[in-house]
């Protein structure tokens, strides 16, 4: 489902944001769906937990996701 290109000239957290935004825009993630935990997402896409945390924080700041 989700893939990160570690050789791409773009910050990894931006790639995580783009992947989640694409999932939201395509309808794969619907309102009310839960995002994977930081640990689960970091394992799934092979990036560090702080990278995923940074992406989640930015997505919340942009009001694309909401934490509870």
C-alpha positions, 0 to 999 in steps of 0.5 A: 500500500504505502511506499517511501523512496529513500533515494528521492530528493525529498524529506522523508516526512514530506513523503509520508505526508504525501502518502497519507494525503493521497490515501485521504484524497483517493478515499482509501482513508475515510473520515473517522478512520484511524491512522496506524500508530507511530510504531506500526507506520514506521515499521510498515514504511521503513522510516523512523518513529520521529519521522512519522511523528513529524509527518503526523504533526504536520498533517494535524497542523494542516487539519488533514487529520485529527488526534484524539 
